[in-house]
Amino acid sequence: MDNTKFQELVLQQLQALTKGQQALAEGQEEIRNNLNKLEGRMESMEGRMESMEGRMESMEGRMESMEGRMESMEGRMESMEGRMEAVENNQLQLESRIENQVIEKLRGLYDDREVQNDRFKRIESKLDSIETNTSYLVAKVARLESLAK
């Protein structure tokens, strides 16, 4: 092999190597571009994730607030139930007291009515007796007047 052919062969090899290097450089550049795109996407995803984390924290805060409100409502409901029980108990006591008082008063009225009925019967009896005596006396006066004439 002569020197020119060797040089041509070396030149061809160098050109092939240069093309290979250029292809590698282009591939690396493409890889860099893809990596940059991926990094951009990753940054975008990280931003979205941070935004989602913020939203989640906000939602957790709201949930805690809602839980606090629910606990407060439960406390109020228990308080209202206690009050309702107290009102029911007071109502039952009041009903019982009124019932007892009414029964006592009804008994008193019935007893008073019985006393009045007994008194009325005694008065009627006395009136009957007076009527009988009056009838007897009227008859006797009439007989005495007829004798005196």
C-alpha positions, 0 to 999 in steps of 0.5 A, spaced: 500 500 500 502 506 498 502 512 502 497 516 498 492 510 499 494 509 506 493 517 507 486 516 503 484 510 507 486 514 514 482 520 511 476 516 510 477 513 517 478 520 520 472 522 516 468 516 518 470 518 525 468 525 524 461 523 522 461 518 528 463 524 532 458 529 529 453 523 530 454 522 537 455 530 538 448 530 535 445 524 539 448 527 545 445 534 543 438 531 542 439 527 549 441 534 552 434 537 549 430 531 551 433 531 558 432 539 558 425 537 556 424 532 562 427 537 567 422 542 565 416 537 565 419 535 572 419 542 574 412 543 572 410 536 575 414 539 582 410 545 581 403 541 580 405 537 586 407 543 590 400 546 588 397 539 590 400 539 597 398 546 598 391 544 596 391 538 600 394 542 606 388 547 605 383 541 605 386 538 611 385 545 615 378 545 612 377 538 614 379 539 621 375 545 622 369 541 619 371 536 625 371 541 630 364 544 628 362 537 628 364 536 635 361 543 637 355 541 634 355 534 637 356 537 644 350 542 643 346 536 641 348 533 647 346 539 651 340 540 648 338 532 649 340 534 657 335 540 657 330 536 653 330 530 658 330 536 664 324 539 661 321 532 660 322 530 667 320 537 670 313 536 666 312 529 669 313 532 676 308 538 674 303 533 671 304 529 677 303 535 682 297 538 678 294 531 678 295 530 685 292 537 687 286 536 682 284 530 685 285 533 692 280 538 690 275 534 687 275 530 693 274 536 697 269 538 692 265 531 693 266 531 700 263 538 700 257 536 696 256 530 700 255 535 706 251 540 703 246 534 700 246 531 708 244 539 710 239 539 704 236 533 707 236 535 714 232 542 712 227 538 707 226 533 713 225 539 718 221 543 713 216 536 712 216 536 720 214 544 720 209 543 714 206 537 718 205 541 724 203 547 720 197 543 717 195 540 724 195 547 727 191 550 721 186 544 722 186 545 729 185 553 728 179 551 723 176 546 728 176 551 734 174 557 729 168 553 727 166 551 735 167 558 737 162 560 732 
